[in-house]
């Protein structure tokens, strides 16, 4: 049985207890919110992650890190390094977005190695397999796509992104309202091209009930992908994006009716003045199911710094009610990330998530900040290093610029306000 089924039968599972303990909440709170579809615990029956991840209303904002190979770089070892960098930086989940090399071997290695939740995008494997078989992506069949979904669930992934909302109705709006960047979702692009070439409806939409049956068998969480997410600020909140969101809202309720855990993915590149309204619209239309956002990236002009542009958008989005932030690395739009890029992306997203948790009134977030402030006031350097979000970087910066007097820092030295106040 799925966590959702059990919650609706008033059964508190071990997974619910573990999430409740991590969040310092009553297990009954977790159970009741899961029953309502407002909290999810991605945890495939085939796999037991060391660290469970509760995502949704009333919980700390969680962070996902994307890793995975490309056709240019298909080194499994490098992806495991990225996985470890993400875990060490405090990511709550990783997604394997591999498109190069032996995709199943890479996925299984990541699943076997990871201590946290693992997600994937099965349509990538279906598309890559078609190309490897000397077919075109548009020659994929519904059977190919369902086979990939089944394989990923069987291998143990905890959540899967499926782009069911990219329907032929969406294509009408894409044609009538031209975008600067068009469709920037890779899975969405595969399906849009497939529908145009074949003149048929999206197979993932048509076969949605079968997808739900597969997900239910393994208790895999469905992440409804936003194929129409904007890839430029000028494309944000257009008719295609909003049309798809309405479709995703319908599909989310169908998942809950089938006892399948579900979350909805969101944009994308969004100007700051739209972030709150986009989150509120999603929450209203989807009746409070968890919202998973990429960024949002709030300006298009900062390649090399998109971990910062996305952290700005992510903090605003999470404060407005988003539950799960997908990190963005400094290499977004430029290249495949390195382990160091992964670490920087996770840290930026975690800072955004924590800032949002302060705004949400999460008690543990406020207590963490209060403790840090007290240690700073005491000039307890070891205590600060052990408490701050990134002890490694904080310690290294102090070591590089050590003061003559270890009681203070080298910026203020003898004019340290706390030291001066101690004399009063």
C-alpha positions in Angstrom: 0.0 0.0 0.0 1.1 3.6 -0.6 1.8 6.1 2.1 -1.3 7.9 0.9 -3.5 4.9 1.3 -2.2 4.1 4.7 -2.6 7.7 5.8 -6.2 7.7 4.7 -6.8 4.6 6.8 -5.5 6.5 9.9 -2.3 4.4 10.0 0.9 6.2 11.0 3.8 4.5 9.2 7.5 4.3 10.2 8.2 6.7 7.4 5.7 9.2 8.8 7.3 8.9 12.3 10.8 9.5 10.9 9.7 12.6 9.0 7.8 13.9 12.1 11.0 13.4 14.2 13.1 15.3 11.7 10.6 18.1 11.6 9.9 18.2 15.3 6.2 17.7 14.7 3.5 15.3 15.8 3.3 12.2 13.6 -0.5 12.7 13.4 0.2 16.1 11.7 2.2 14.3 9.0 -0.4 11.6 8.6 -3.3 14.0 8.2 -1.5 16.2 5.7 -0.5 13.2 3.6 -4.1 12.0 3.6 -5.1 15.4 2.3 -2.4 15.3 -0.4 -0.6 18.3 1.0 2.5 16.3 2.2 4.4 13.6 0.3 7.2 11.2 1.4 9.0 10.0 -1.8 10.0 6.4 -0.8 9.9 3.6 -3.4 8.9 0.2 -1.9 11.9 -1.3 -3.7 14.4 1.0 -1.9 14.9 2.3 1.6 16.8 5.6 1.6 18.8 6.3 4.8 17.4 9.9 4.9 13.7 10.3 4.2 12.4 13.5 2.8 9.0 15.0 3.8 7.8 17.7 1.3 4.8 19.9 1.8 2.7 22.3 3.8 4.0 23.0 7.3 7.4 21.4 6.7 10.9 22.8 6.1 11.5 23.8 2.5 13.5 21.0 0.8 16.2 21.2 -1.8 16.9 18.9 -4.8 20.1 18.7 -6.8 20.2 17.6 -10.5 23.0 15.4 -11.6 23.5 13.2 -14.6 25.6 12.6 -17.7 25.4 14.1 -21.2 26.5 12.8 -24.6 29.7 14.8 -24.2 30.5 13.7 -20.6 29.3 10.2 -19.6 31.6 9.3 -16.7 29.7 7.4 -13.9 32.5 8.2 -11.5 32.0 11.9 -11.9 28.3 11.6 -11.3 29.0 9.8 -8.0 31.3 12.6 -7.0 28.5 15.0 -7.7 26.1 12.9 -5.7 28.5 12.9 -2.7 29.0 16.7 -3.1 25.2 17.2 -3.1 24.8 15.0 0.0 27.6 16.6 1.9 26.2 20.1 1.1 22.9 19.0 2.6 20.6 18.3 -0.4 17.4 16.4 0.5 17.1 14.7 -2.9 18.9 14.2 -6.2 17.6 13.7 -9.7 19.4 11.7 -12.3 19.0 13.5 -15.6 21.5 11.3 -17.5 21.3 11.2 -21.3 24.8 9.8 -22.1 26.3 6.4 -21.6 24.6 3.3 -20.1 21.6 5.1 -18.5 20.4 2.2 -16.5 23.8 1.4 -15.1 24.3 5.0 -14.1 20.8 5.2 -12.5 21.3 2.0 -10.5 24.7 3.1 -9.3 23.3 6.4 -8.1 20.3 4.7 -6.4 22.6 2.2 -4.7 25.0 4.9 -3.5 22.6 7.6 -2.5 21.4 8.0 1.1 18.7 10.5 0.1 15.7 10.4 -2.2 16.4 9.8 -5.9 14.2 11.1 -8.8 14.4 10.6 -12.6 12.8 11.5 -15.9 11.9 8.3 -17.8 11.2 10.0 -21.1 14.9 10.7 -21.4 15.7 7.0 -21.5 12.9 6.3 -24.0 14.2 9.0 -26.3 17.9 8.0 -26.0 17.0 4.3 -26.6 15.1 5.3 -29.8 18.2 7.1 -31.1 20.5 4.3 -30.1 18.3 1.9 -32.1 18.7 4.2 -35.2 15.1 5.5 -34.9 14.0 9.0 -34.4 12.7 10.5 -31.1 9.4 11.0 -32.9 9.2 7.3 -33.6 8.9 6.5 -29.9 5.7 4.6 -29.0 3.5 4.9 -26.0 4.8 1.4 -25.1 8.4 2.7 -25.2 7.5 5.5 -22.8 5.5 3.2 -20.4 8.4 0.7 -20.5 10.8 3.3 -19.4 8.5 4.4 -16.5 8.1 0.8 -15.4 11.9 0.3 -15.5 12.7 3.3 -13.5 10.2 2.3 -10.8 11.5 -1.2 -10.8 15.0 0.1 -10.3 14.0 2.0 -7.2 13.6 5.7 -8.0 11.5 7.5 -5.4 9.9 10.0 -7.7 9.5 10.5 -11.5 8.9 13.5 -13.6 6.3 12.9 -16.3 5.2 15.6 -18.8 1.6 14.7 -19.0 0.3 18.3 -19.2 1.8 19.1 -22.6 -1.3 18.3 -24.5 -2.4 19.3 -28.0 -4.5 22.1 -26.4 -1.2 23.6 -25.2 0.2 23.5 -28.8 -2.5 25.8 -30.0 -1.4 28.5 -27.6 2.3 27.9 -28.5 1.5 28.5 -32.1 -0.8 31.6 -31.5 1.5 33.3 -29.0 5.1 33.0 -30.0 7.7 32.8 -27.3 11.2 34.1 -27.4 12.7 30.8 -26.2 9.9 28.4 -27.1 9.8 25.1 -25.1 12.9 24.8 -22.9 11.9 21.6 -21.0 13.9 18.7 -22.6 11.1 16.2 -21.9 8.6 18.7 -23.1 10.4 19.3 -26.3 10.6 15.6 -27.0 6.8 15.3 -26.6 5.9 18.5 -28.5 7.9 17.4 -31.5 6.3 13.9 -31.2 2.8 15.4 -31.2 3.5 17.7 -34.1 5.1 14.9 -36.2 2.5 12.3 -35.5 -0.6 14.6 -35.3 -1.7 12.8 -32.1 -2.3 13.5 -28.4 0.5 13.2 -25.9 0.8 9.5 -25.0 1.6 10.3 -21.4 -1.7 12.1 -21.1 -3.6 9.4 -22.8 -2.0 6.6 -20.8 -2.1 8.5 -17.5 -4.2 5.9 -15.7 -1.6 3.2 -16.6 1.2 5.5 -15.3 -0.7 5.9 -12.0 -1.1 2.1 -11.7 2.7 1.6 -12.1 3.4 4.4 -9.6 1.0 2.9 -7.1 2.6 -0.5 -7.3 5.9 0.9 -6.1 4.6 3.9 -4.2 6.6 6.1 -6.5 5.7 9.8 -6.2 4.5 11.4 -9.5 6.1 14.8 -10.2 4.0 16.5 -12.8 6.5 18.2 -15.1 6.0 21.7 -16.4 6.8 21.2 -20.0 5.8 24.8 -20.7 7.9 26.4 -18.1 9.2 29.8 -19.4 12.8 29.9 -20.4 12.9 33.7 -20.6 11.3 36.3 -18.5 9.4 37.6 -21.5 7.7 34.2 -21.8 6.5 33.9 -18.2 2.8 33.6 -17.4 1.8 33.3 -21.0 -1.3 31.3 -22.1 0.7 28.1 -22.8 2.1 28.0 -19.2 -1.3 28.7 -17.6 -3.1 26.3 -19.8 -0.7 23.5 -18.9 -1.0 24.4 -15.2 -4.8 23.8 -15.4 -4.2 20.4 -17.0 -1.7 19.6 -14.2 -4.2 20.6 -11.6 -6.7 18.1 -13.0 -4.0 15.4 -13.2 -2.9 16.0 -9.6 -6.4 15.3 -8.4 -6.6 12.2 -10.5 -3.4 11.0 -8.9 -4.8 11.5 -5.4 -8.0 9.7 -6.3 -5.8 6.8 -7.4 -4.0 6.8 -4.0 -0.7 8.0 -5.7 1.4 10.7 -4.0 1.9 13.7 -6.3 3.6 17.1 -6.6 3.5 19.7 -9.3 6.5 21.3 -10.9 6.7 25.0 -11.7 8.7 27.6 -13.5 11.3 28.5 -14.7 12.4 32.1 -15.6 10.0 34.5 -13.8 10.3 38.2 -13.1 10.3 38.9 -9.3 7.0 40.7 -9.4 5.3 37.5 -10.7 6.8 34.9 -8.4 4.3 35.2 -5.6 1.3 35.3 -7.8 2.5 32.2 -9.8 2.9 30.2 -6.6 -0.4 31.3 -5.2 -2.2 30.4 -8.5 -0.6 26.9 -8.5 -1.5 26.3 -4.9 -5.1 27.4 -5.5 -5.7 25.4 -8.7 -3.9 22.3 -7.4 -5.6 22.4 -4.0 -2.5 22.6 -1.9 -0.5 19.7 -3.4 3.3 20.2 -2.9 4.9 22.6 -5.4 8.4 21.9 -6.8 10.1 24.9 -8.5 13.2 25.3 -10.6 14.6 28.5 -9.2 12.7 30.5 -10.3 15.4 32.4 -12.1 14.6 36.1 -11.8 16.8 37.6 -14.5 18.2 36.3 -17.8 21.5 38.3 -17.9 23.7 36.5 -15.3 25.1 33.2 -16.8 27.8 32.1 -14.4 25.8 33.4 -11.4 22.5 31.6 -11.9 22.8 29.9 -8.6 22.3 33.4 -7.2 19.5 34.5 -9.6 17.6 31.2 -8.7 18.2 31.6 -5.0 16.6 35.0 -5.1 13.6 33.6 -6.9 13.6 30.4 -4.7 13.5 32.4 -1.5 10.5 34.4 -2.7 8.7 31.4 -4.1 9.2 29.3 -0.9 8.1 32.1 1.3 4.9 32.3 -0.8 4.3 28.6 -0.3 6.5 26.6 -2.6 7.7 23.4 -0.9 10.6 22.0 -2.9 13.4 24.0 -4.6 15.4 22.5 -7.4 18.8 24.0 -7.3 20.5 25.8 -10.1 24.3 25.8 -10.5 26.7 28.5 -11.7 27.0 26.5 -14.9 23.3 26.6 -15.8 22.9 27.5 -19.5 26.7 27.1 -20.0 27.9 23.5 -19.3 27.5 20.3 -17.3 28.3 21.1 -13.6 31.3 19.9 -11.7 31.1 18.6 -8.1 32.2 22.1 -6.9 29.3 23.6 -9.0 26.9 21.1 -7.4 28.0 22.1 -4.0 27.7 25.8 -4.6 24.2 25.3 -6.1 23.0 23.2 -3.2 24.3 25.8 -0.7 22.6 28.7 -2.5 19.3 26.8 -2.6 19.6 25.8 1.0 20.1 29.4 2.1 17.1 30.4 0.0 15.0 27.6 1.6 16.1 28.6 5.1 15.3 32.2 4.6 11.9 31.2 3.4 11.4 29.0 6.4 12.0 32.0 8.6 9.3 33.9 6.7 7.0 30.9 7.0 7.4 30.8 10.8 9.1 27.4 10.9 10.1 27.1 14.6 13.3 25.1 14.1 14.5 27.7 11.5 14.0 30.5 14.0 15.8 28.5 16.7 18.7 27.9 14.4 19.1 31.6 13.7 18.8 32.5 17.4 21.5 30.1 18.4 23.8 31.4 15.7 23.2 35.0 16.9 23.9 34.1 20.5 27.2 32.4 19.5 28.2 35.4 17.4 27.5 37.7 20.3 29.8 35.6 22.6 32.4 35.5 19.8 32.4 31.7 20.2 34.1 30.9 16.9 34.0 27.1 17.2 30.4 27.2 18.2 29.7 29.4 15.1 31.5 27.0 12.8 29.6 24.0 14.2 26.2 25.8 13.9 26.4 27.7 10.5 25.1 26.3 7.3 28.6 25.7 5.7 31.2 25.1 8.4 33.9 24.3 5.8 33.8 27.6 4.0 33.3 29.7 7.2 36.3 28.1 8.9 38.5 28.4 5.8 37.7 32.1 5.5 38.6 32.8 9.1 41.9 30.9 8.7 42.9 32.8 5.6 42.4 36.1 7.4 43.3 35.4 11.0 43.4 38.4 13.4 46.2 39.2 15.8 43.7 38.7 18.6 41.8 35.4 18.3 38.8 36.9 20.3 37.8 39.0 17.3 37.8 38.9 13.5 40.3 40.8 11.3 37.7 43.1 9.9 37.0 45.1 13.0 40.0 43.9 15.1 40.3 46.0 18.3 37.1 47.9 17.3 34.9 44.8 17.5 31.5 46.1 18.7 30.9 43.0 20.9 34.3 43.3 22.5 33.8 47.0 23.2 30.3 46.3 24.6 31.8 43.7 27.0 33.7 46.5 28.7 30.6 48.5 29.5 
